Amino acid sequence: MREKKSNNEFLIYILNRNRYYLSFDSGVGQTNLKKEEVLNCPLFIPTSLEEQTQIANFLSAIDVKIDNCKLEIENYSKWKKGLLQQLFV
C-alpha cells in the first residue's frame, strides 16, 4: 500500500489560487492550459502531510467565515432595501 504524500484539499487550494495558473485566465470562458504550462508551474508544497492538512483546515475555516460574512451583508442589504421602501411609501 502506497503512503499518502499529499492532502487533496490542500492541493485544491494551492492549484485554484495559484498566480501562475491565474495568469492564463482571460476571465471569459474556460481556461485552456497546455501540458507544458501545467508541468512548469512552480509549486511550493510542504513535505509534511500534517502541515498540508493544517494549512487546508485553516484556509477552509477562513472560507467559511468569508461565506458567513457575505451572507450577513446580503441580509443587511435586504433589510436596508425593505426599510427604504417603508420610508418612501
PDB file of N, CA, C and O in Angstrom:
ATOM      1  N   MET A   1       0.847  -1.186   0.000  1.00  0.00           N
ATOM      2  CA  MET A   1       0.000   0.000   0.000  1.00  0.00           C
ATOM      3  C   MET A   1       0.890   1.246   0.000  1.00  0.00           C
ATOM      4  O   MET A   1       1.821   1.350   0.798  1.00  0.00           O
ATOM      5  N   ARG A   2       0.595   2.191  -0.903  1.00  0.00           N
ATOM      6  CA  ARG A   2       1.396   3.415  -1.004  1.00  0.00           C
ATOM      7  C   ARG A   2       1.021   4.396   0.083  1.00  0.00           C
ATOM      8  O   ARG A   2      -0.150   4.541   0.436  1.00  0.00           O
ATOM      9  N   GLU A   3       2.026   5.067   0.608  1.00  0.00           N
ATOM     10  CA  GLU A   3       1.808   6.087   1.626  1.00  0.00           C
ATOM     11  C   GLU A   3       1.256   7.348   0.964  1.00  0.00           C
ATOM     12  O   GLU A   3       1.730   7.769  -0.091  1.00  0.00           O
ATOM     13  N   LYS A   4       0.255   7.936   1.596  1.00  0.00           N
ATOM     14  CA  LYS A   4      -0.329   9.176   1.081  1.00  0.00           C
ATOM     15  C   LYS A   4       0.653  10.315   1.347  1.00  0.00           C
ATOM     16  O   LYS A   4       1.076  10.519   2.485  1.00  0.00           O
ATOM     17  N   LYS A   5       1.015  11.057   0.299  1.00  0.00           N
ATOM     18  CA  LYS A   5       2.026  12.102   0.430  1.00  0.00           C
ATOM     19  C   LYS A   5       1.470  13.506   0.312  1.00  0.00           C
ATOM     20  O   LYS A   5       2.194  14.480   0.515  1.00  0.00           O
ATOM     21  N   SER A   6       0.180  13.621  -0.016  1.00  0.00           N
ATOM     22  CA  SER A   6      -0.385  14.961  -0.138  1.00  0.00           C
ATOM     23  C   SER A   6      -1.845  14.964   0.296  1.00  0.00           C
ATOM     24  O   SER A   6      -2.563  13.973   0.162  1.00  0.00           O
ATOM     25  N   ASN A   7      -2.251  16.104   0.818  1.00  0.00           N
ATOM     26  CA  ASN A   7      -3.627  16.319   1.249  1.00  0.00           C
ATOM     27  C   ASN A   7      -4.389  16.883   0.055  1.00  0.00           C
ATOM     28  O   ASN A   7      -4.028  17.934  -0.475  1.00  0.00           O
ATOM     29  N   ASN A   8      -5.444  16.186  -0.369  1.00  0.00           N
ATOM     30  CA  ASN A   8      -6.185  16.600  -1.567  1.00  0.00           C
ATOM     31  C   ASN A   8      -6.771  18.001  -1.433  1.00  0.00           C
ATOM     32  O   ASN A   8      -6.722  18.788  -2.378  1.00  0.00           O
ATOM     33  N   GLU A   9      -7.323  18.314  -0.268  1.00  0.00           N
ATOM     34  CA  GLU A   9      -7.906  19.646  -0.059  1.00  0.00           C
ATOM     35  C   GLU A   9      -6.827  20.722  -0.181  1.00  0.00           C
ATOM     36  O   GLU A   9      -7.067  21.785  -0.754  1.00  0.00           O
ATOM     37  N   PHE A  10      -5.640  20.444   0.358  1.00  0.00           N
ATOM     38  CA  PHE A  10      -4.520  21.382   0.246  1.00  0.00           C
ATOM     39  C   PHE A  10      -4.164  21.603  -1.225  1.00  0.00           C
ATOM     40  O   PHE A  10      -3.949  22.737  -1.652  1.00  0.00           O
ATOM     41  N   LEU A  11      -4.102  20.514  -1.997  1.00  0.00           N
ATOM     42  CA  LEU A  11      -3.765  20.637  -3.418  1.00  0.00           C
ATOM     43  C   LEU A  11      -4.799  21.462  -4.169  1.00  0.00           C
ATOM     44  O   LEU A  11      -4.449  22.239  -5.057  1.00  0.00           O
ATOM     45  N   ILE A  12      -6.070  21.300  -3.817  1.00  0.00           N
ATOM     46  CA  ILE A  12      -7.120  22.101  -4.453  1.00  0.00           C
ATOM     47  C   ILE A  12      -6.891  23.576  -4.168  1.00  0.00           C
ATOM     48  O   ILE A  12      -6.973  24.407  -5.073  1.00  0.00           O
ATOM     49  N   TYR A  13      -6.601  23.908  -2.900  1.00  0.00           N
ATOM     50  CA  TYR A  13      -6.351  25.310  -2.553  1.00  0.00           C
ATOM     51  C   TYR A  13      -5.140  25.859  -3.299  1.00  0.00           C
ATOM     52  O   TYR A  13      -5.201  26.954  -3.859  1.00  0.00           O
ATOM     53  N   ILE A  14      -4.063  25.122  -3.311  1.00  0.00           N
ATOM     54  CA  ILE A  14      -2.827  25.640  -3.912  1.00  0.00           C
ATOM     55  C   ILE A  14      -2.961  25.783  -5.432  1.00  0.00           C
ATOM     56  O   ILE A  14      -2.374  26.690  -6.022  1.00  0.00           O
ATOM     57  N   LEU A  15      -3.725  24.895  -6.062  1.00  0.00           N
ATOM     58  CA  LEU A  15      -3.883  24.984  -7.515  1.00  0.00           C
ATOM     59  C   LEU A  15      -4.927  26.014  -7.918  1.00  0.00           C
ATOM     60  O   LEU A  15      -4.749  26.701  -8.923  1.00  0.00           O
ATOM     61  N   ASN A  16      -6.000  26.138  -7.168  1.00  0.00           N
ATOM     62  CA  ASN A  16      -7.056  27.097  -7.508  1.00  0.00           C
ATOM     63  C   ASN A  16      -6.649  28.538  -7.266  1.00  0.00           C
ATOM     64  O   ASN A  16      -7.198  29.446  -7.890  1.00  0.00           O
ATOM     65  N   ARG A  17      -5.712  28.763  -6.386  1.00  0.00           N
ATOM     66  CA  ARG A  17      -5.313  30.128  -6.057  1.00  0.00           C
ATOM     67  C   ARG A  17      -3.894  30.439  -6.521  1.00  0.00           C
ATOM     68  O   ARG A  17      -3.256  31.368  -6.025  1.00  0.00           O
ATOM     69  N   ASN A  18      -3.423  29.671  -7.454  1.00  0.00           N
ATOM     70  CA  ASN A  18      -2.056  29.816  -7.916  1.00  0.00           C
ATOM     71  C   ASN A  18      -1.967  30.936  -8.951  1.00  0.00           C
ATOM     72  O   ASN A  18      -2.652  30.898  -9.973  1.00  0.00           O
ATOM     73  N   ARG A  19      -1.129  31.923  -8.684  1.00  0.00           N
ATOM     74  CA  ARG A  19      -0.989  33.077  -9.589  1.00  0.00           C
ATOM     75  C   ARG A  19      -0.512  32.661 -10.977  1.00  0.00           C
ATOM     76  O   ARG A  19      -0.876  33.274 -11.981  1.00  0.00           O
ATOM     77  N   TYR A  20       0.296  31.626 -11.020  1.00  0.00           N
ATOM     78  CA  TYR A  20       0.791  31.138 -12.311  1.00  0.00           C
ATOM     79  C   TYR A  20      -0.380  30.720 -13.191  1.00  0.00           C
ATOM     80  O   TYR A  20      -0.459  31.113 -14.355  1.00  0.00           O
ATOM     81  N   TYR A  21      -1.293  29.921 -12.634  1.00  0.00           N
ATOM     82  CA  TYR A  21      -2.457  29.482 -13.404  1.00  0.00           C
ATOM     83  C   TYR A  21      -3.413  30.634 -13.671  1.00  0.00           C
ATOM     84  O   TYR A  21      -3.994  30.722 -14.753  1.00  0.00           O
ATOM     85  N   LEU A  22      -3.577  31.510 -12.703  1.00  0.00           N
ATOM     86  CA  LEU A  22      -4.489  32.639 -12.881  1.00  0.00           C
ATOM     87  C   LEU A  22      -4.018  33.570 -13.994  1.00  0.00           C
ATOM     88  O   LEU A  22      -4.833  34.259 -14.607  1.00  0.00           O
ATOM     89  N   SER A  23      -2.727  33.599 -14.258  1.00  0.00           N
ATOM     90  CA  SER A  23      -2.203  34.470 -15.315  1.00  0.00           C
ATOM     91  C   SER A  23      -2.680  34.025 -16.700  1.00  0.00           C
ATOM     92  O   SER A  23      -2.647  34.818 -17.642  1.00  0.00           O
ATOM     93  N   PHE A  24      -3.117  32.784 -16.837  1.00  0.00           N
ATOM     94  CA  PHE A  24      -3.619  32.284 -18.117  1.00  0.00           C
ATOM     95  C   PHE A  24      -5.108  32.544 -18.289  1.00  0.00           C
ATOM     96  O   PHE A  24      -5.654  32.332 -19.373  1.00  0.00           O
ATOM     97  N   ASP A  25      -5.760  32.993 -17.246  1.00  0.00           N
ATOM     98  CA  ASP A  25      -7.212  33.173 -17.263  1.00  0.00           C
ATOM     99  C   ASP A  25      -7.564  34.533 -17.846  1.00  0.00           C
ATOM    100  O   ASP A  25      -7.130  35.566 -17.337  1.00  0.00           O
ATOM    101  N   SER A  26      -8.348  34.528 -18.910  1.00  0.00           N
ATOM    102  CA  SER A  26      -8.758  35.784 -19.536  1.00  0.00           C
ATOM    103  C   SER A  26     -10.039  36.324 -18.914  1.00  0.00           C
ATOM    104  O   SER A  26     -10.450  37.447 -19.204  1.00  0.00           O
ATOM    105  N   GLY A  27     -10.670  35.523 -18.059  1.00  0.00           N
ATOM    106  CA  GLY A  27     -11.910  35.959 -17.428  1.00  0.00           C
ATOM    107  C   GLY A  27     -13.147  35.593 -18.221  1.00  0.00           C
ATOM    108  O   GLY A  27     -14.267  35.779 -17.745  1.00  0.00           O
ATOM    109  N   VAL A  28     -12.960  35.074 -19.425  1.00  0.00           N
ATOM    110  CA  VAL A  28     -14.091  34.698 -20.273  1.00  0.00           C
ATOM    111  C   VAL A  28     -13.918  33.237 -20.671  1.00  0.00           C
ATOM    112  O   VAL A  28     -12.896  32.861 -21.244  1.00  0.00           O
ATOM    113  N   GLY A  29     -14.894  32.436 -20.372  1.00  0.00           N
ATOM    114  CA  GLY A  29     -14.858  31.034 -20.775  1.00  0.00           C
ATOM    115  C   GLY A  29     -13.899  30.205 -19.949  1.00  0.00           C
ATOM    116  O   GLY A  29     -13.418  30.629 -18.898  1.00  0.00           O
ATOM    117  N   GLN A  30     -13.635  29.019 -20.450  1.00  0.00           N
ATOM    118  CA  GLN A  30     -12.779  28.064 -19.764  1.00  0.00           C
ATOM    119  C   GLN A  30     -11.318  28.359 -20.073  1.00  0.00           C
ATOM    120  O   GLN A  30     -10.963  28.667 -21.211  1.00  0.00           O
ATOM    121  N   THR A  31     -10.478  28.264 -19.051  1.00  0.00           N
ATOM    122  CA  THR A  31      -9.048  28.456 -19.239  1.00  0.00           C
ATOM    123  C   THR A  31      -8.449  27.190 -19.833  1.00  0.00           C
ATOM    124  O   THR A  31      -8.631  26.097 -19.297  1.00  0.00           O
ATOM    125  N   ASN A  32      -7.739  27.338 -20.933  1.00  0.00           N
ATOM    126  CA  ASN A  32      -7.098  26.193 -21.577  1.00  0.00           C
ATOM    127  C   ASN A  32      -5.607  26.234 -21.298  1.00  0.00           C
ATOM    128  O   ASN A  32      -4.906  27.153 -21.721  1.00  0.00           O
ATOM    129  N   LEU A  33      -5.132  25.229 -20.582  1.00  0.00           N
ATOM    130  CA  LEU A  33      -3.715  25.134 -20.265  1.00  0.00           C
ATOM    131  C   LEU A  33      -3.099  23.975 -21.033  1.00  0.00           C
ATOM    132  O   LEU A  33      -3.695  22.906 -21.164  1.00  0.00           O
ATOM    133  N   LYS A  34      -1.903  24.209 -21.533  1.00  0.00           N
ATOM    134  CA  LYS A  34      -1.170  23.145 -22.203  1.00  0.00           C
ATOM    135  C   LYS A  34      -0.436  22.318 -21.149  1.00  0.00           C
ATOM    136  O   LYS A  34      -0.169  22.793 -20.045  1.00  0.00           O
ATOM    137  N   LYS A  35      -0.119  21.091 -21.501  1.00  0.00           N
ATOM    138  CA  LYS A  35       0.575  20.186 -20.585  1.00  0.00           C
ATOM    139  C   LYS A  35       1.874  20.816 -20.078  1.00  0.00           C
ATOM    140  O   LYS A  35       2.197  20.711 -18.895  1.00  0.00           O
ATOM    141  N   GLU A  36       2.614  21.469 -20.970  1.00  0.00           N
ATOM    142  CA  GLU A  36       3.886  22.085 -20.590  1.00  0.00           C
ATOM    143  C   GLU A  36       3.679  23.185 -19.546  1.00  0.00           C
ATOM    144  O   GLU A  36       4.481  23.346 -18.626  1.00  0.00           O
ATOM    145  N   GLU A  37       2.589  23.936 -19.708  1.00  0.00           N
ATOM    146  CA  GLU A  37       2.301  25.019 -18.767  1.00  0.00           C
ATOM    147  C   GLU A  37       1.987  24.467 -17.381  1.00  0.00           C
ATOM    148  O   GLU A  37       2.381  25.046 -16.369  1.00  0.00           O
ATOM    149  N   VAL A  38       1.279  23.353 -17.344  1.00  0.00           N
ATOM    150  CA  VAL A  38       0.954  22.729 -16.060  1.00  0.00           C
ATOM    151  C   VAL A  38       2.216  22.175 -15.414  1.00  0.00           C
ATOM    152  O   VAL A  38       2.440  22.363 -14.218  1.00  0.00           O
ATOM    153  N   LEU A  39       3.037  21.496 -16.201  1.00  0.00           N
ATOM    154  CA  LEU A  39       4.252  20.892 -15.653  1.00  0.00           C
ATOM    155  C   LEU A  39       5.283  21.930 -15.228  1.00  0.00           C
ATOM    156  O   LEU A  39       6.106  21.652 -14.355  1.00  0.00           O
ATOM    157  N   ASN A  40       5.257  23.119 -15.826  1.00  0.00           N
ATOM    158  CA  ASN A  40       6.214  24.171 -15.479  1.00  0.00           C
ATOM    159  C   ASN A  40       5.756  25.052 -14.324  1.00  0.00           C
ATOM    160  O   ASN A  40       6.465  25.980 -13.934  1.00  0.00           O
ATOM    161  N   CYS A  41       4.597  24.775 -13.784  1.00  0.00           N
ATOM    162  CA  CYS A  41       4.070  25.593 -12.693  1.00  0.00           C
ATOM    163  C   CYS A  41       4.917  25.410 -11.436  1.00  0.00           C
ATOM    164  O   CYS A  41       5.108  24.287 -10.969  1.00  0.00           O
ATOM    165  N   PRO A  42       5.425  26.516 -10.890  1.00  0.00           N
ATOM    166  CA  PRO A  42       6.198  26.401  -9.650  1.00  0.00           C
ATOM    167  C   PRO A  42       5.256  26.190  -8.460  1.00  0.00           C
ATOM    168  O   PRO A  42       4.439  27.058  -8.150  1.00  0.00           O
ATOM    169  N   LEU A  43       5.372  25.054  -7.807  1.00  0.00           N
ATOM    170  CA  LEU A  43       4.559  24.759  -6.628  1.00  0.00           C
ATOM    171  C   LEU A  43       5.465  24.553  -5.430  1.00  0.00           C
ATOM    172  O   LEU A  43       6.455  23.824  -5.499  1.00  0.00           O
ATOM    173  N   PHE A  44       5.121  25.193  -4.350  1.00  0.00           N
ATOM    174  CA  PHE A  44       5.855  25.031  -3.108  1.00  0.00           C
ATOM    175  C   PHE A  44       4.943  24.288  -2.146  1.00  0.00           C
ATOM    176  O   PHE A  44       4.033  24.870  -1.556  1.00  0.00           O
ATOM    177  N   ILE A  45       5.199  23.004  -1.999  1.00  0.00           N
ATOM    178  CA  ILE A  45       4.333  22.144  -1.204  1.00  0.00           C
ATOM    179  C   ILE A  45       5.112  21.639   0.003  1.00  0.00           C
ATOM    180  O   ILE A  45       6.183  21.051  -0.143  1.00  0.00           O
ATOM    181  N   PRO A  46       4.568  21.871   1.203  1.00  0.00           N
ATOM    182  CA  PRO A  46       5.226  21.318   2.394  1.00  0.00           C
ATOM    183  C   PRO A  46       5.299  19.794   2.287  1.00  0.00           C
ATOM    184  O   PRO A  46       4.343  19.152   1.852  1.00  0.00           O
ATOM    185  N   THR A  47       6.419  19.228   2.678  1.00  0.00           N
ATOM    186  CA  THR A  47       6.572  17.777   2.586  1.00  0.00           C
ATOM    187  C   THR A  47       5.769  17.053   3.654  1.00  0.00           C
ATOM    188  O   THR A  47       5.422  15.884   3.484  1.00  0.00           O
ATOM    189  N   SER A  48       5.476  17.729   4.738  1.00  0.00           N
ATOM    190  CA  SER A  48       4.731  17.112   5.829  1.00  0.00           C
ATOM    191  C   SER A  48       3.237  17.097   5.519  1.00  0.00           C
ATOM    192  O   SER A  48       2.635  18.143   5.277  1.00  0.00           O
ATOM    193  N   LEU A  49       2.650  15.912   5.527  1.00  0.00           N
ATOM    194  CA  LEU A  49       1.212  15.774   5.321  1.00  0.00           C
ATOM    195  C   LEU A  49       0.446  16.502   6.423  1.00  0.00           C
ATOM    196  O   LEU A  49      -0.612  17.081   6.178  1.00  0.00           O
ATOM    197  N   GLU A  50       0.987  16.467   7.627  1.00  0.00           N
ATOM    198  CA  GLU A  50       0.350  17.160   8.757  1.00  0.00           C
ATOM    199  C   GLU A  50       0.290  18.670   8.509  1.00  0.00           C
ATOM    200  O   GLU A  50      -0.733  19.301   8.776  1.00  0.00           O
ATOM    201  N   GLU A  51       1.368  19.243   8.005  1.00  0.00           N
ATOM    202  CA  GLU A  51       1.391  20.684   7.726  1.00  0.00           C
ATOM    203  C   GLU A  51       0.417  21.038   6.598  1.00  0.00           C
ATOM    204  O   GLU A  51      -0.270  22.057   6.669  1.00  0.00           O
ATOM    205  N   GLN A  52       0.358  20.208   5.568  1.00  0.00           N
ATOM    206  CA  GLN A  52      -0.598  20.432   4.487  1.00  0.00           C
ATOM    207  C   GLN A  52      -2.029  20.421   5.024  1.00  0.00           C
ATOM    208  O   GLN A  52      -2.848  21.258   4.645  1.00  0.00           O
ATOM    209  N   THR A  53      -2.320  19.471   5.905  1.00  0.00           N
ATOM    210  CA  THR A  53      -3.657  19.357   6.491  1.00  0.00           C
ATOM    211  C   THR A  53      -3.979  20.575   7.339  1.00  0.00           C
ATOM    212  O   THR A  53      -5.097  21.089   7.283  1.00  0.00           O
ATOM    213  N   GLN A  54      -3.018  21.042   8.123  1.00  0.00           N
ATOM    214  CA  GLN A  54      -3.230  22.240   8.945  1.00  0.00           C
ATOM    215  C   GLN A  54      -3.518  23.455   8.069  1.00  0.00           C
ATOM    216  O   GLN A  54      -4.418  24.237   8.374  1.00  0.00           O
ATOM    217  N   ILE A  55      -2.775  23.617   7.006  1.00  0.00           N
ATOM    218  CA  ILE A  55      -2.978  24.753   6.095  1.00  0.00           C
ATOM    219  C   ILE A  55      -4.347  24.653   5.433  1.00  0.00           C
ATOM    220  O   ILE A  55      -5.069  25.646   5.350  1.00  0.00           O
ATOM    221  N   ALA A  56      -4.707  23.462   4.962  1.00  0.00           N
ATOM    222  CA  ALA A  56      -6.010  23.270   4.310  1.00  0.00           C
ATOM    223  C   ALA A  56      -7.147  23.553   5.283  1.00  0.00           C
ATOM    224  O   ALA A  56      -8.131  24.193   4.912  1.00  0.00           O
ATOM    225  N   ASN A  57      -7.026  23.087   6.515  1.00  0.00           N
ATOM    226  CA  ASN A  57      -8.061  23.339   7.525  1.00  0.00           C
ATOM    227  C   ASN A  57      -8.182  24.827   7.832  1.00  0.00           C
ATOM    228  O   ASN A  57      -9.288  25.344   7.988  1.00  0.00           O
ATOM    229  N   PHE A  58      -7.047  25.513   7.916  1.00  0.00           N
ATOM    230  CA  PHE A  58      -7.040  26.952   8.185  1.00  0.00           C
ATOM    231  C   PHE A  58      -7.731  27.708   7.049  1.00  0.00           C
ATOM    232  O   PHE A  58      -8.573  28.572   7.295  1.00  0.00           O
ATOM    233  N   LEU A  59      -7.374  27.383   5.812  1.00  0.00           N
ATOM    234  CA  LEU A  59      -7.979  28.057   4.659  1.00  0.00           C
ATOM    235  C   LEU A  59      -9.465  27.740   4.548  1.00  0.00           C
ATOM    236  O   LEU A  59     -10.262  28.598   4.166  1.00  0.00           O
ATOM    237  N   SER A  60      -9.830  26.525   4.877  1.00  0.00           N
ATOM    238  CA  SER A  60     -11.241  26.142   4.857  1.00  0.00           C
ATOM    239  C   SER A  60     -12.035  26.938   5.889  1.00  0.00           C
ATOM    240  O   SER A  60     -13.147  27.387   5.611  1.00  0.00           O
ATOM    241  N   ALA A  61     -11.465  27.111   7.076  1.00  0.00           N
ATOM    242  CA  ALA A  61     -12.131  27.895   8.125  1.00  0.00           C
ATOM    243  C   ALA A  61     -12.299  29.348   7.685  1.00  0.00           C
ATOM    244  O   ALA A  61     -13.329  29.963   7.961  1.00  0.00           O
ATOM    245  N   ILE A  62     -11.304  29.895   7.008  1.00  0.00           N
ATOM    246  CA  ILE A  62     -11.399  31.268   6.504  1.00  0.00           C
ATOM    247  C   ILE A  62     -12.494  31.362   5.441  1.00  0.00           C
ATOM    248  O   ILE A  62     -13.263  32.323   5.425  1.00  0.00           O
ATOM    249  N   ASP A  63     -12.566  30.367   4.556  1.00  0.00           N
ATOM    250  CA  ASP A  63     -13.619  30.358   3.531  1.00  0.00           C
ATOM    251  C   ASP A  63     -15.005  30.343   4.161  1.00  0.00           C
ATOM    252  O   ASP A  63     -15.915  31.016   3.678  1.00  0.00           O
ATOM    253  N   VAL A  64     -15.169  29.583   5.232  1.00  0.00           N
ATOM    254  CA  VAL A  64     -16.461  29.536   5.930  1.00  0.00           C
ATOM    255  C   VAL A  64     -16.794  30.913   6.496  1.00  0.00           C
ATOM    256  O   VAL A  64     -17.930  31.373   6.385  1.00  0.00           O
ATOM    257  N   LYS A  65     -15.804  31.572   7.103  1.00  0.00           N
ATOM    258  CA  LYS A  65     -16.035  32.914   7.660  1.00  0.00           C
ATOM    259  C   LYS A  65     -16.381  33.912   6.556  1.00  0.00           C
ATOM    260  O   LYS A  65     -17.261  34.754   6.737  1.00  0.00           O
ATOM    261  N   ILE A  66     -15.708  33.827   5.434  1.00  0.00           N
ATOM    262  CA  ILE A  66     -15.999  34.719   4.303  1.00  0.00           C
ATOM    263  C   ILE A  66     -17.424  34.498   3.810  1.00  0.00           C
ATOM    264  O   ILE A  66     -18.158  35.456   3.568  1.00  0.00           O
ATOM    265  N   ASP A  67     -17.813  33.234   3.663  1.00  0.00           N
ATOM    266  CA  ASP A  67     -19.180  32.926   3.223  1.00  0.00           C
ATOM    267  C   ASP A  67     -20.207  33.463   4.208  1.00  0.00           C
ATOM    268  O   ASP A  67     -21.238  33.998   3.801  1.00  0.00           O
ATOM    269  N   ASN A  68     -19.931  33.323   5.504  1.00  0.00           N
ATOM    270  CA  ASN A  68     -20.846  33.843   6.525  1.00  0.00           C
ATOM    271  C   ASN A  68     -20.953  35.364   6.450  1.00  0.00           C
ATOM    272  O   ASN A  68     -22.042  35.919   6.598  1.00  0.00           O
ATOM    273  N   CYS A  69     -19.831  36.033   6.222  1.00  0.00           N
ATOM    274  CA  CYS A  69     -19.847  37.499   6.099  1.00  0.00           C
ATOM    275  C   CYS A  69     -20.630  37.932   4.862  1.00  0.00           C
ATOM    276  O   CYS A  69     -21.385  38.903   4.916  1.00  0.00           O
ATOM    277  N   LYS A  70     -20.457  37.226   3.756  1.00  0.00           N
ATOM    278  CA  LYS A  70     -21.205  37.555   2.534  1.00  0.00           C
ATOM    279  C   LYS A  70     -22.699  37.399   2.765  1.00  0.00           C
ATOM    280  O   LYS A  70     -23.490  38.229   2.315  1.00  0.00           O
ATOM    281  N   LEU A  71     -23.087  36.345   3.460  1.00  0.00           N
ATOM    282  CA  LEU A  71     -24.494  36.113   3.764  1.00  0.00           C
ATOM    283  C   LEU A  71     -25.037  37.212   4.671  1.00  0.00           C
ATOM    284  O   LEU A  71     -26.157  37.689   4.484  1.00  0.00           O
ATOM    285  N   GLU A  72     -24.236  37.607   5.650  1.00  0.00           N
ATOM    286  CA  GLU A  72     -24.644  38.676   6.563  1.00  0.00           C
ATOM    287  C   GLU A  72     -24.817  39.998   5.811  1.00  0.00           C
ATOM    288  O   GLU A  72     -25.780  40.724   6.055  1.00  0.00           O
ATOM    289  N   ILE A  73     -23.906  40.311   4.913  1.00  0.00           N
ATOM    290  CA  ILE A  73     -24.008  41.529   4.103  1.00  0.00           C
ATOM    291  C   ILE A  73     -25.261  41.483   3.240  1.00  0.00           C
ATOM    292  O   ILE A  73     -25.976  42.479   3.121  1.00  0.00           O
ATOM    293  N   GLU A  74     -25.526  40.331   2.639  1.00  0.00           N
ATOM    294  CA  GLU A  74     -26.717  40.178   1.808  1.00  0.00           C
ATOM    295  C   GLU A  74     -27.987  40.397   2.640  1.00  0.00           C
ATOM    296  O   GLU A  74     -28.923  41.059   2.190  1.00  0.00           O
ATOM    297  N   ASN A  75     -28.011  39.843   3.843  1.00  0.00           N
ATOM    298  CA  ASN A  75     -29.180  40.019   4.717  1.00  0.00           C
ATOM    299  C   ASN A  75     -29.360  41.483   5.118  1.00  0.00           C
ATOM    300  O   ASN A  75     -30.484  41.985   5.143  1.00  0.00           O
ATOM    301  N   TYR A  76     -28.259  42.171   5.431  1.00  0.00           N
ATOM    302  CA  TYR A  76     -28.348  43.591   5.779  1.00  0.00           C
ATOM    303  C   TYR A  76     -28.815  44.427   4.587  1.00  0.00           C
ATOM    304  O   TYR A  76     -29.571  45.385   4.751  1.00  0.00           O
ATOM    305  N   SER A  77     -28.365  44.062   3.397  1.00  0.00           N
ATOM    306  CA  SER A  77     -28.795  44.790   2.196  1.00  0.00           C
ATOM    307  C   SER A  77     -30.292  44.635   1.968  1.00  0.00           C
ATOM    308  O   SER A  77     -30.975  45.597   1.617  1.00  0.00           O
ATOM    309  N   LYS A  78     -30.802  43.421   2.168  1.00  0.00           N
ATOM    310  CA  LYS A  78     -32.242  43.194   2.030  1.00  0.00           C
ATOM    311  C   LYS A  78     -33.010  43.979   3.094  1.00  0.00           C
ATOM    312  O   LYS A  78     -34.056  44.563   2.811  1.00  0.00           O
ATOM    313  N   TRP A  79     -32.490  43.986   4.299  1.00  0.00           N
ATOM    314  CA  TRP A  79     -33.130  44.717   5.397  1.00  0.00           C
ATOM    315  C   TRP A  79     -33.165  46.214   5.075  1.00  0.00           C
ATOM    316  O   TRP A  79     -34.187  46.875   5.256  1.00  0.00           O
ATOM    317  N   LYS A  80     -32.023  46.741   4.591  1.00  0.00           N
ATOM    318  CA  LYS A  80     -31.931  48.154   4.222  1.00  0.00           C
ATOM    319  C   LYS A  80     -32.932  48.488   3.120  1.00  0.00           C
ATOM    320  O   LYS A  80     -33.626  49.502   3.194  1.00  0.00           O
ATOM    321  N   LYS A  81     -33.007  47.638   2.104  1.00  0.00           N
ATOM    322  CA  LYS A  81     -33.937  47.865   0.997  1.00  0.00           C
ATOM    323  C   LYS A  81     -35.373  47.899   1.507  1.00  0.00           C
ATOM    324  O   LYS A  81     -36.162  48.746   1.088  1.00  0.00           O
ATOM    325  N   GLY A  82     -35.711  46.987   2.403  1.00  0.00           N
ATOM    326  CA  GLY A  82     -37.051  46.959   2.981  1.00  0.00           C
ATOM    327  C   GLY A  82     -37.352  48.207   3.788  1.00  0.00           C
ATOM    328  O   GLY A  82     -38.455  48.748   3.704  1.00  0.00           O
ATOM    329  N   LEU A  83     -36.386  48.670   4.568  1.00  0.00           N
ATOM    330  CA  LEU A  83     -36.575  49.889   5.363  1.00  0.00           C
ATOM    331  C   LEU A  83     -36.763  51.109   4.467  1.00  0.00           C
ATOM    332  O   LEU A  83     -37.604  51.964   4.743  1.00  0.00           O
ATOM    333  N   LEU A  84     -35.978  51.186   3.392  1.00  0.00           N
ATOM    334  CA  LEU A  84     -36.104  52.318   2.470  1.00  0.00           C
ATOM    335  C   LEU A  84     -37.456  52.306   1.764  1.00  0.00           C
ATOM    336  O   LEU A  84     -38.049  53.361   1.541  1.00  0.00           O
ATOM    337  N   GLN A  85     -37.943  51.122   1.412  1.00  0.00           N
ATOM    338  CA  GLN A  85     -39.261  51.030   0.783  1.00  0.00           C
ATOM    339  C   GLN A  85     -40.352  51.494   1.744  1.00  0.00           C
ATOM    340  O   GLN A  85     -41.288  52.181   1.335  1.00  0.00           O
ATOM    341  N   GLN A  86     -40.237  51.125   3.009  1.00  0.00           N
ATOM    342  CA  GLN A  86     -41.218  51.556   4.012  1.00  0.00           C
ATOM    343  C   GLN A  86     -41.146  53.056   4.233  1.00  0.00           C
ATOM    344  O   GLN A  86     -42.169  53.703   4.459  1.00  0.00           O
ATOM    345  N   LEU A  87     -39.956  53.605   4.169  1.00  0.00           N
ATOM    346  CA  LEU A  87     -39.749  55.029   4.410  1.00  0.00           C
ATOM    347  C   LEU A  87     -40.409  55.877   3.328  1.00  0.00           C
ATOM    348  O   LEU A  87     -40.958  56.938   3.625  1.00  0.00           O
ATOM    349  N   PHE A  88     -40.362  55.425   2.080  1.00  0.00           N
ATOM    350  CA  PHE A  88     -40.877  56.224   0.971  1.00  0.00           C
ATOM    351  C   PHE A  88     -42.275  55.821   0.521  1.00  0.00           C
ATOM    352  O   PHE A  88     -42.723  56.258  -0.539  1.00  0.00           O
ATOM    353  N   VAL A  89     -42.968  55.007   1.290  1.00  0.00           N
ATOM    354  CA  VAL A  89     -44.342  54.610   0.934  1.00  0.00           C
ATOM    355  C   VAL A  89     -45.323  55.387   1.769  1.00  0.00           C
ATOM    356  O   VAL A  89     -46.532  55.206   1.629  1.00  0.00           O
TER     357      VAL A  89
END
